[in-house]
Amino acid sequence: MADLGETSRRWRHAARNAWGLTLGGGVEKPDHATSYLVESGPHRDLYKFGARWAPKQRPVLLVPPLAVSAHCYDLRRGQSLAAHLADGRFSTYLLDYGAMRYADRDLGFEDWVDGILPEAIRRISELHDGDDVAVIGWSLGGTMSLLTGAAHPDLPLASVTAIGTPIDYRKIGAISPLRLIGKYTGATPLTTLTDLVGGLPSPLVKASYRVTALQRELLKPWFVVRNLQNTEILARMEAIDRFMAEMPGYPGKAFRQICEQLMLGNNLFHDRIELAGRKVSLADLKVPVLAIGGTSDVIAPIAAVRAITTVLTGSPSVRFETAPGSHLGLVAGPTAAGSTWAFIDEFLEGIEVRTASTA
């Protein structure tokens, strides 16, 4: 009878999940960590997680990539690097760029490197009586964080953590055909349409991300059937699907810079990035850096990320770690807490931060 009761319970559980996935609005309601708006501005809304008034804690800024929802750091309970940091010793802040429209077509990397990120870092430092700020960026968020620190050595910056941030684009197999074509044609085939419409529209960004996870998309029906009794696994899947549905587009100028300078020119690896008419050298970054690569990341393979150890010649320390997971899995996958998050905790705890009392 006990076995019969357990079987009945499992079938009822599976039926509830099936209803939630089809007609019931999901197996779990969105469950984001508590946050509040600190300051608002065009493509630079600054949020803080946790309580408004907390004991003196070290400030951390989470920097999302372009064309990605800021929820990448806070998918749901248990998949939230933001909540993890805020529950520890850190005052955790997040930048949210919002939607990208045709009117934003002239926004380029320099708008973030010279404006949005330095403003946020300085404002957070002011809120913490002049303390240095640790910056964490995923994917292109790591790229922009590294370039910001290199371009502005006067910033109150404690460290940079770059998660799944490619440096050597030759090591990204997925874009090898584009690099081969671009060798003869330049970026024109990639950017002609985006120049016309002012950027890479949101639907194309979503589609391109799904292509990189094609196996997941093709096997999703079987995955759902196989896990229909496991609400936690299905809730994780739903959180990722919601995140992918929220992706904004790329501004036209930024997308052209990605194509010309990163993908085709491989300028990060060669340390010859040009923004607003001047060179930004990663060798000028003077703070400790942690880089993390994912073992199953096809967007930023380990070899592409590990190259960071050869270009940051001015940094006092460059630590490279590998963690299990895909590109998003590095930040919010089922093993992230025991790998990526643990590496970040250890790294931040080991950094000597200049505070108002020690300056």
C-alpha positions as semicolon CSV with decimal commas, in nm:
position;residue;x (nm);y (nm);z (nm)
1;M;0,000;0,000;0,000
2;A;0,289;0,234;0,073
3;D;0,427;0,180;-0,277
4;L;0,084;0,238;-0,427
5;G;0,047;0,561;-0,230
6;E;0,390;0,683;-0,336
7;T;0,314;0,605;-0,700
8;S;-0,014;0,792;-0,676
9;R;0,158;1,092;-0,519
10;R;0,422;1,101;-0,792
11;W;0,158;1,086;-1,066
12;R;-0,037;1,370;-0,904
13;H;0,287;1,570;-0,882
14;A;0,362;1,501;-1,249
15;A;0,007;1,603;-1,344
16;R;0,042;1,935;-1,160
17;N;0,371;2,004;-1,336
18;A;0,224;1,912;-1,674
19;W;-0,062;2,153;-1,612
20;G;0,179;2,426;-1,505
21;L;0,395;2,384;-1,814
22;T;0,099;2,395;-2,053
23;L;-0,201;2,590;-1,926
24;G;-0,114;2,683;-1,569
25;G;0,140;2,960;-1,617
26;G;0,445;2,762;-1,508
27;V;0,550;2,518;-1,240
28;E;0,684;2,802;-1,026
29;K;0,623;3,176;-1,009
30;P;0,925;3,400;-1,081
31;D;1,119;3,437;-0,756
32;H;1,382;3,708;-0,774
33;A;1,590;3,837;-0,484
34;T;1,483;4,155;-0,308
35;S;1,641;4,466;-0,459
36;Y;1,573;4,838;-0,480
37;L;1,663;5,115;-0,721
38;V;1,954;5,333;-0,606
39;E;1,977;5,561;-0,907
40;S;1,815;5,577;-1,248
41;G;1,952;5,698;-1,581
42;P;1,953;5,608;-1,950
43;H;2,081;5,249;-1,974
44;R;2,234;5,277;-1,629
45;D;1,975;5,193;-1,363
46;L;2,166;5,095;-1,049
47;Y;2,010;4,847;-0,807
48;K;2,116;4,716;-0,468
49;F;2,025;4,372;-0,337
50;G;1,922;4,298;0,018
51;A;1,837;4,549;0,287
52;R;1,864;4,923;0,226
53;W;2,051;4,968;0,550
54;A;2,303;4,698;0,628
55;P;2,618;4,671;0,840
56;K;2,938;4,796;0,680
57;Q;3,009;4,559;0,393
58;R;3,247;4,555;0,097
59;P;3,084;4,680;-0,225
60;V;3,049;4,458;-0,532
61;L;2,910;4,561;-0,872
62;L;2,759;4,304;-1,112
63;V;2,799;4,403;-1,477
64;P;2,577;4,226;-1,733
65;P;2,675;4,183;-2,097
66;L;2,507;4,379;-2,373
67;A;2,197;4,218;-2,526
68;V;2,131;4,016;-2,210
69;S;1,876;4,070;-1,935
70;A;2,021;4,182;-1,603
71;H;1,838;3,882;-1,455
72;C;2,139;3,672;-1,561
73;Y;2,268;3,722;-1,206
74;D;1,931;3,654;-1,043
75;L;1,729;3,393;-1,234
76;R;1,549;3,257;-0,928
77;R;1,611;3,141;-0,573
78;G;1,908;2,903;-0,583
79;Q;2,017;3,041;-0,922
80;S;2,113;3,387;-0,803
81;L;2,475;3,495;-0,773
82;A;2,339;3,833;-0,660
83;A;2,150;3,680;-0,367
84;H;2,449;3,463;-0,278
85;L;2,681;3,764;-0,256
86;A;2,426;3,980;-0,073
87;D;2,377;3,705;0,187
88;G;2,748;3,712;0,264
89;R;2,987;3,996;0,342
90;F;2,913;4,206;0,036
91;S;2,692;4,501;-0,049
92;T;2,584;4,385;-0,392
93;Y;2,489;4,623;-0,673
94;L;2,370;4,558;-1,027
95;L;2,360;4,765;-1,345
96;D;2,055;4,728;-1,569
97;Y;2,078;4,871;-1,922
98;G;1,712;4,820;-2,010
99;A;1,584;4,787;-2,367
100;M;1,786;4,889;-2,673
101;R;1,596;5,071;-2,948
102;Y;1,672;5,228;-3,284
103;A;1,744;5,556;-3,107
104;D;2,035;5,380;-2,931
105;R;2,204;5,276;-3,256
106;D;2,505;5,504;-3,195
107;L;2,589;5,357;-2,855
108;G;2,929;5,188;-2,857
109;F;3,162;5,026;-2,607
110;E;3,300;5,369;-2,517
111;D;2,960;5,468;-2,375
112;W;3,001;5,192;-2,117
113;V;3,378;5,208;-2,070
114;D;3,395;5,588;-2,038
115;G;3,051;5,662;-1,896
116;I;2,809;5,403;-1,761
117;L;3,055;5,180;-1,572
118;P;3,285;5,450;-1,427
119;E;2,982;5,648;-1,308
120;A;2,841;5,342;-1,131
121;I;3,174;5,249;-0,972
122;R;3,232;5,601;-0,844
123;R;2,877;5,632;-0,712
124;I;2,900;5,303;-0,523
125;S;3,234;5,407;-0,378
126;E;3,078;5,733;-0,258
127;L;2,798;5,537;-0,088
128;H;3,067;5,337;0,093
129;D;3,278;5,628;0,212
130;G;3,538;5,594;-0,061
131;D;3,590;5,217;-0,046
132;D;3,716;5,040;-0,357
133;V;3,458;4,841;-0,556
134;A;3,499;4,481;-0,674
135;V;3,351;4,437;-1,022
136;I;3,214;4,110;-1,159
137;G;3,122;4,071;-1,526
138;W;2,987;3,774;-1,720
139;S;3,072;3,730;-2,088
140;L;3,090;4,073;-2,256
141;G;3,020;4,220;-1,914
142;G;3,367;4,097;-1,822
143;T;3,510;4,251;-2,139
144;M;3,363;4,591;-2,056
145;S;3,478;4,565;-1,694
146;L;3,836;4,487;-1,796
147;L;3,844;4,770;-2,049
148;T;3,695;5,014;-1,799
149;G;3,958;4,936;-1,539
150;A;4,236;4,962;-1,798
151;A;4,107;5,291;-1,942
152;H;4,055;5,458;-1,603
153;P;4,334;5,374;-1,359
154;D;4,204;5,641;-1,121
155;L;3,882;5,451;-1,054
156;P;3,820;5,322;-0,700
157;L;3,846;4,965;-0,827
158;A;3,939;4,671;-0,604
159;S;3,940;4,384;-0,854
160;V;3,778;4,245;-1,168
161;T;3,621;3,901;-1,203
162;A;3,554;3,792;-1,561
163;I;3,323;3,490;-1,598
164;G;3,314;3,321;-1,939
165;T;3,487;3,619;-2,101
166;P;3,673;3,526;-2,421
167;I;4,002;3,699;-2,493
168;D;4,139;3,499;-2,787
169;Y;3,855;3,478;-3,040
170;R;4,057;3,244;-3,260
171;K;3,980;2,974;-3,005
172;I;3,601;3,002;-3,050
173;G;3,513;2,729;-3,297
174;A;3,155;2,850;-3,341
175;I;3,270;3,171;-3,514
176;S;3,553;3,020;-3,721
177;P;3,346;3,032;-4,044
178;L;3,265;3,399;-3,983
179;R;3,632;3,477;-3,919
180;L;3,730;3,299;-4,241
181;I;3,476;3,493;-4,446
182;G;3,567;3,817;-4,271
183;K;3,932;3,767;-4,360
184;Y;3,838;3,851;-4,719
185;T;3,526;4,064;-4,681
186;G;3,573;4,247;-4,352
187;A;3,272;4,294;-4,124
188;T;3,038;4,411;-4,404
189;P;2,844;4,082;-4,444
190;L;2,785;4,076;-4,070
191;T;2,692;4,439;-4,018
192;T;2,514;4,559;-4,333
193;L;2,167;4,466;-4,208
194;T;2,233;4,577;-3,850
195;D;2,353;4,915;-3,977
196;L;2,023;4,956;-4,161
197;V;1,800;4,865;-3,866
198;G;2,019;5,028;-3,600
199;G;2,144;4,712;-3,432
200;L;2,086;4,342;-3,383
201;P;1,716;4,306;-3,296
202;S;1,606;4,113;-2,991
203;P;1,451;3,819;-3,186
204;L;1,783;3,755;-3,362
205;V;1,974;3,768;-3,033
206;K;1,734;3,512;-2,885
207;A;1,762;3,290;-3,190
208;S;2,142;3,301;-3,194
209;Y;2,158;3,207;-2,826
210;R;1,926;2,912;-2,887
211;V;2,149;2,795;-3,172
212;T;2,445;2,773;-2,934
213;A;2,230;2,547;-2,712
214;L;2,079;2,351;-3,001
215;Q;2,100;2,014;-2,828
216;R;1,908;2,154;-2,531
217;E;1,637;2,293;-2,759
218;L;1,600;1,975;-2,963
219;L;1,589;1,746;-2,660
220;K;1,366;1,968;-2,449
221;P;1,042;1,764;-2,502
222;W;1,216;1,444;-2,391
223;F;1,383;1,633;-2,104
224;V;1,041;1,754;-1,982
225;V;0,884;1,408;-1,999
226;R;1,179;1,249;-1,821
227;N;1,169;1,506;-1,539
228;L;0,797;1,566;-1,513
229;Q;0,796;1,460;-1,149
230;N;1,092;1,684;-1,056
231;T;0,964;2,035;-0,996
232;E;1,308;2,178;-0,913
233;I;1,461;2,069;-1,243
234;L;1,162;2,200;-1,439
235;A;1,171;2,529;-1,248
236;R;1,538;2,572;-1,346
237;M;1,445;2,509;-1,708
238;E;1,164;2,764;-1,687
239;A;1,395;3,026;-1,535
240;I;1,637;2,986;-1,825
241;D;1,353;3,008;-2,077
242;R;1,225;3,330;-1,916
243;F;1,575;3,474;-1,921
244;M;1,618;3,396;-2,290
245;A;1,279;3,552;-2,369
246;E;1,389;3,879;-2,203
247;M;1,699;3,938;-2,413
248;P;1,720;4,290;-2,558
249;G;1,906;4,373;-2,880
250;Y;2,254;4,508;-2,952
251;P;2,301;4,875;-3,042
252;G;2,430;4,907;-3,398
253;K;2,767;5,065;-3,317
254;A;2,844;4,819;-3,037
255;F;2,760;4,524;-3,261
256;R;2,993;4,659;-3,531
257;Q;3,272;4,694;-3,272
258;I;3,217;4,336;-3,159
259;C;3,242;4,212;-3,517
260;E;3,537;4,427;-3,624
261;Q;3,750;4,448;-3,312
262;L;3,670;4,131;-3,119
263;M;3,557;3,860;-3,361
264;L;3,757;3,952;-3,673
265;G;4,043;4,165;-3,541
266;N;4,095;3,961;-3,222
267;N;4,204;4,292;-3,073
268;L;4,164;4,190;-2,710
269;F;4,428;3,921;-2,753
270;H;4,654;4,154;-2,950
271;D;4,589;4,436;-2,698
272;R;4,496;4,696;-2,957
273;I;4,137;4,792;-2,873
274;E;4,045;5,138;-3,001
275;L;3,760;5,335;-2,844
276;A;3,669;5,697;-2,911
277;G;3,986;5,751;-3,112
278;R;4,238;5,622;-2,859
279;K;4,391;5,288;-2,767
280;V;4,280;5,108;-2,455
281;S;4,544;4,860;-2,338
282;L;4,455;4,572;-2,109
283;A;4,818;4,581;-1,997
284;D;4,727;4,904;-1,812
285;L;4,490;4,724;-1,574
286;K;4,650;4,742;-1,229
287;V;4,413;4,539;-1,008
288;P;4,388;4,165;-0,930
289;V;4,180;3,962;-1,176
290;L;3,994;3,633;-1,154
291;A;3,889;3,463;-1,479
292;I;3,665;3,156;-1,493
293;G;3,607;2,934;-1,796
294;G;3,338;2,670;-1,843
295;T;3,418;2,310;-1,939
296;S;3,119;2,290;-2,177
297;D;3,104;2,654;-2,286
298;V;3,086;2,680;-2,666
299;I;3,045;3,060;-2,664
300;A;3,364;3,116;-2,462
301;P;3,568;2,794;-2,466
302;I;3,829;2,748;-2,197
303;A;4,120;2,817;-2,433
304;A;3,963;3,150;-2,536
305;V;3,920;3,253;-2,173
306;R;4,257;3,126;-2,048
307;A;4,433;3,365;-2,287
308;I;4,365;3,640;-2,033
309;T;4,672;3,521;-1,840
310;T;4,898;3,641;-2,123
311;V;4,757;3,990;-2,183
312;L;4,713;4,136;-1,834
313;T;5,082;4,203;-1,785
314;G;5,023;4,499;-1,553
315;S;4,793;4,322;-1,309
316;P;4,947;4,221;-0,974
317;S;4,777;3,881;-1,000
318;V;4,574;3,696;-1,262
319;R;4,400;3,381;-1,141
320;F;4,237;3,141;-1,387
321;E;3,992;2,869;-1,287
322;T;3,775;2,619;-1,473
323;A;3,425;2,523;-1,366
324;P;3,169;2,276;-1,498
325;G;2,894;2,428;-1,705
326;S;2,783;2,601;-2,021
327;H;2,805;2,975;-2,081
328;L;2,502;3,057;-1,864
329;G;2,562;2,752;-1,646
330;L;2,883;2,910;-1,518
331;V;2,675;3,180;-1,352
332;A;2,349;3,006;-1,271
333;G;2,381;2,632;-1,335
334;P;2,323;2,355;-1,079
335;T;2,695;2,332;-0,999
336;A;2,768;2,708;-0,994
337;A;2,742;2,744;-0,616
338;G;3,015;2,488;-0,555
339;S;3,245;2,611;-0,831
340;T;3,208;2,961;-0,981
341;W;3,050;3,117;-0,673
342;A;3,303;2,948;-0,443
343;F;3,593;3,073;-0,657
344;I;3,452;3,427;-0,639
345;D;3,407;3,410;-0,262
346;E;3,764;3,292;-0,211
347;F;3,904;3,550;-0,452
348;L;3,718;3,845;-0,301
349;E;3,802;3,741;0,053
350;G;4,171;3,729;-0,039
351;I;4,183;4,077;-0,192
352;E;4,314;4,358;0,025
353;V;4,070;4,641;-0,042
354;R;4,157;5,007;0,004
355;T;3,893;5,156;0,233
356;A;3,841;5,505;0,368
357;S;4,018;5,403;0,688
358;T;4,327;5,265;0,510
359;A;4,359;5,517;0,224
